[in-house]
Amino acid sequence: MTQYLDFEKPLAEIEGKAEELRALARANEEMDVAEEAAALDVKAAKLLDELYGDLTPWRKCQVARHPERPHCNDYVDELFTEFTPLAGDRNFADDLAVIGGLARFNDQPVMVIGHEKGSDTKSRIERNFGMARPEGYRKAVRLMEMAGRFGLPVITLIDTAGAYPGKGAEERGQSEAIARSTEMCLKIGVPLVSVIIGEGGSGGAVAFATANRVAMLEHSVYSVISPEGCASILWKDSEKMREAAEALRLTAQDLHKLGICDHIIPEPNGGAHRDRPATVEAVRSAIASMLEELDGKDAAALIKDRRQKFLDIGSKGLAA
């Protein structure tokens, strides 16, 4: 059953009525509701176009957080073959909020790393809703280091509200672990490409997305802080999240103008969750294109390219 966001309630009513008519027809074969249901389908499609034709930044945040949106595990299952998960940071524990391992992408050996939020209550709790602890970032460092030794391109899939801010995480060196992961992104001599598939939250996302190329799904977001957190700090009122979302310039479109995002990956009308296969194929195409752009560059050129990208951030699009 489709889950609808707050702003999609009118759409839910129309699609719900169409489904009710079809359910009645299935229960009573003599009923002919095809014409009425088709008319409702047309009305729903038109409304969907209107709703998604000009989403506000806050509504994009809601779409990026949609519980049915494809998560990291979904992309790993569909995009990669021979995936061999690698666990643990060789120091404290294995953080289930971060998955990673060796795989093949279009038959090319790669290292894939990503945040996993979970798909139901049990898995979301196990995965800590995609908010990694220090051991998650240290696992990522270990895997990137391995990729560098064996000359494997690194593909990262980002979907996190941010690094976990709990007491235990802070005691085990959360900020240091994030910094080490960011440093490793900058210094490995292999291609590193990142895709923001949902939320890119603060340093927890930067630690995986300090890449040669960064792509964002059309309705994903990437920001230094969540709109709710920003509103709580600036206005002492988390209900001003709509204003905060506008001010943060967190959409893929804004970030592309600023040079932070290199590619915007189109989503199906209504968001990635409405047509998962199409979304997965669009991400496949974007990753292949980014890897092709970097093909043939040696380690020194890749490192220079990556560092320069981040030195240049904010230098364009500021007048927009």
Secondary structure, DSSP 8 states (H G I E B T S, - for coil): -----GGGHHHHHHHHHHHHHHHHHHH-TT---HHHHHHHHHHHHHHHHHHHHT--HHHHHHHHT-TTS--HHHHHHHHEEEEEE----SSS---TTEEEEEEEETTEEEEEEEE---SSHHHHHHTGGG---HHHHHHHHHHHHHHHHHT--EEEEEEES-S---HHHHHTTHHHHHHHHHHHHHH-SS-EEEEEEEEEEHHHHHHHH-SSEEEEETT-EEESS-HHHHHHHHTS-GGGHHHHHHHHT-BHHHHHHTTS-SEEE---TT-GGG-HHHHHHHHHHHHHHHHHHHTT--HHHHHHHHHHHHHSTTSSSTT-
